[in-house]
Amino acid sequence: MQRQSPSRLAPAPRKERRLFSRLLTSALVLALAALMLFFLWLVCSALEQREPPEPAPESAAASPTASDEADLALAQAQAQALARAADPEIPVVLEDVEGVTVDLIPLNEYSRPGVPLEEVRAIVIHYVGNPNTTAQQNRDYFASLAETGEESVSSHFVIGTDGTVIQCIPLDEKSYCTNHRNADTISIECCHPDAEGAFTEETRAALVSLVRYLAHGYGLDYDDVIRHYDVTGKICPKYYVEHEDAWTDLKDEIFQISEP
């Protein structure tokens, strides 16, 4: 039997080595590719954590209810009001002023929104329009609007026919009393015994004392004490719109102006 020479057997091992080398190279390439993909994944993950999430579409967002919006607005307004610095001459709540009873209306969107006053440029005098009612009854009506929601109305002070003065709203917050001047005025509602609308002597005396105190503290002068009528043309306070001389006399008394 003829034996094969070594030269005829050599090619087989070389082919196996070349095949092994190719497989090893492919494995290394795949390993490097896998490492690169892993590195890119790490980079992308880090970037996603640093970037803020995109806002959800409006259609997908939960719409707050009117009640939630009102609660939020009241909370924000209350925080703003508490943060405002009170005028050093006038505390926002007149607890230590003789003759004034503080009975604040609870915060609510109908009569005490808690919205800060921009500033105080005037004091506005009103009449309640409900003959023979008391200061407490009018104050309690303002407070009841939180439940009934039938209208938006209130005043910083109510003065009764017996001279009782009730503070309903802090002096750094808006009342709902004088339309577009709510933002820069203090409002005072006055009770009256009949439809004519004239104030009793007790109401008048309490009003003069309160307005004099406020005008002095806020640096207001004669022309800064006005009627609701002077803002909107509404016949309020009725008697002092229909009788200009009575209105002039009232202001003269407030500012202690006597005839020569």
Phi, psi and omega in degrees: 000130183277131180273144177281145179283156180303329182296332179283336181269344186295320185300329183298312178298323180295320178298319180296321180293319179297319179296317179297319180297318179297317180297319180296317179298316179298320180296318179296318179298316179296320179296316178297319179298319179296319178296319179296318178297320178296319178296315178299322178297318178297318180297314180297321179297319180295319179295320179297325180289329182279328182280139177293147179293147177293141179295146178291147177304149182302324182294335182270345182286144178284126181279125178292148178283164178300324180294318178297318180295319180295317179298318180295316180298319179294318180297318179295316181296321179296316180297320178295317181296318180292332182281340182291139178282129180285148175299130183297336180276337185230111172292152183287338176235123189271054182295330185258009179268124183300136177088354181253127174258125180267119179218075188293141174288135176299150178302132176195161187282349185261332182224343173216084184289344181078011181283131183294144169293142176289316175187174178248110181251346182198163173244129185248128180261135180231168165238151189287335180079000177243094184304143172063031171256161183263167176299318181294320179297319179290320176299316181293328176296315177304314182296325183294340181295339175300330180266317185277324181062022186285337175198172176244108182202145177186177179209153178295320181225151168232133179246126182277170179293342178266006179090002176297133177243122178243125173272125184257332186221138176301153186282000174253014178236155177288148164252168176254080188221330190231039172053233185288353176264008177301331187286342186219026182224155169258130183252141178231118176266135181242132176282162183209151187281339184212180185291342179297325174092003178290145180275147174290166178299323179295316178297314182300314181298318179293322179295314179301314181297315182294313182293322178298316178298313182293317181298318178295315182295324181264002179068036181266152180245190187307314184284353180269359172258114189229172176257160172304322178305322183289345180264313188239350185087000177291141181284078184205126356285129194309306185298325186270358166269318182282345180230088183299326180296323179293323178293317178297317178298320180297315180292322177299321179292319178302314185263012174055048177259122180250151180291143178293000000 
